[in-house]
Amino acid sequence: MLLRLLSVFIISLVCVFSLPVDANAIDTYEFKDEVTKTRFNALTKELRCPKCQNQNLADSNSPIAADLRREVYDLLKQGKADIEIVDFMVARYGEFVLYRPRVSSLTYILWFGPAFLLLGGVVVVVYVLRKKPKEKTTDILTDEQKSQLDNILKDK
């Protein structure tokens, strides 16, 4: 009984100490009101981490993401509008920092490319279906073949 209890204790200790520990500090920001906190959360979820590439600032644990969260917080404290904060980040890190890039001459293919591909596919399918020759069902057999078929059917 004591051996079983000791083994359970050791296994529990091994499990607890083998869990990954997040060594990064949790950001704690104090906001003057709930609206500012909501704006901060929305902005950090909308802006992409330049290092992680596939995570937003809110989810990333990289040091650059922590710096950018702090920058967003400072800009909000200064009373900047959301668009001003986004413009600041784009000016500093490029359009890549946005999850939804703006529509511009550089991003037309990103925004309208899928629609053109779909439209092109529909045009190709319609063209192929219209070009396909229709089978004539009335004149498939010659008169000689029809008479042979009639003779075969009469014999049965």
N, C-alpha and C positions, 0 to 999 in steps of 0.2 A: 504494500500500500504506500509506504513512504517512498519507495523507488519510483512508483508510478507518478506520485505527486511531484517529485523532484524532476522527472523527465518532462512533465507538462510545463513546469516552471521554466526549465531551460529552453524548451521549444518556444515558449512565449517570449522569453528574452531575445532569442535569436530572431524571431519574427519582428519584434518591435525595433531592434537595432538595425535590421536589414532594410527597413523602409527608407526610401529616398527622402532626404531632407532638403527643403528649399532654403538655401542660405541667403537668398535675396531678401532685403527688407521690404516690408509692405509699405506702399505709399500711403501716407495719412495726410490728407489735405482737409483744411477746414474752410468751409464756404460760408459766405454771408447769408445766403438763402438757398432754398431748394431749387430754384430755377437755375442758378449758377452751377449747382451740382449736376443737375440734369444736362445742362449744356456741356459741361466738362466730360461727362460720361458719353454723350453723343459724339463729341469731337474725337475722343480717344478711341472710340469704336469705328469711326469713319476714316481715320488716318492710319496709313499702313506703316509698319516699322521698316526703316530702310535696310536694316541688317537681316531681319528674319524673312522678309519678302512675302510671307504668306500669313502673317499675323498682324492684327491691328495693335495699336499702342496699348490698349487696355489689357490685352492678353499676353503680350510679350514680356519676357523677363530680362531682355538684353539691356546693357547699360545705356545704349543710345535711346531705347524706348523710355527708360526712366527719365533721361534728360529731356526728352520731348514732352513727356507728361508734365514735368516740372515747368517747361516753357509754356505749355498750354495753360497751366494753372496761373502762371505769372501774367500772361496776356489777358486772361479772364479777370484777374485782380485789377489790371490796369483799365478795365472797362472796354476792351476791344470787342467788336462784333465778331460773330462766328466767321463771316466771310473774310474779315481782315486776318483772322488767325489762320484760316485755310490758305489765303494768299501768301502769308508770311512763310508757311511751311512749304508751299509750292515753289516760292522764290528761292528758298534755301535748299530744298531737296529734289525739286523737279516734280513733274506730273506723276511720277511713280508713287509718290507718297499718298495719292488718292486712290481709294478702291474703285470709285466711279469717276474715271477721267472726264474732263470737260470736253464738250463737242467743239473741236477746232479743226483747222486744216490738217493737223498732224494726226488726229484721231478719227477722221471720217471713216477710214477702212475698218477700224475697231467697232464703231457704232453702226455703220450701214452695210458692212461686208456680209454678215450673215443673211440679211434680208435680200441682198443681191444674189447671193449663192442660192438661196431658196427659190427666188423668182427664176433664176437661170435654170435650175433643175426642173421646175414646172414647165418652162418653155421647151426644154429638151424632151421631156416625157410626152407633151402634147405633139411635138413635131414627129417623134418616132411613131406614136400611135396613129397619126394621120397618114404618114408615109407608108405604113404597112399595107401591103396589097390585100384587098378583100377577096376571099375565095368565092368562086362561082360554084354554087351547089347544083345548078340545073344542067350544065353541060359538062359534067365530069366524065360521063361515059359516052362513047361513040354509039352510033345506031347498031353497029355489029355487036358490041359488047352488051348492049341492052337486050338484044335478041338472044344472045347466049345465056344471059342471066335469067331471062324469062323461061327458056328451055330447062335450065337447071331447076328452077323453082317448080315447074310443072311436073318434073320427074319425081319429086319428093312427095 
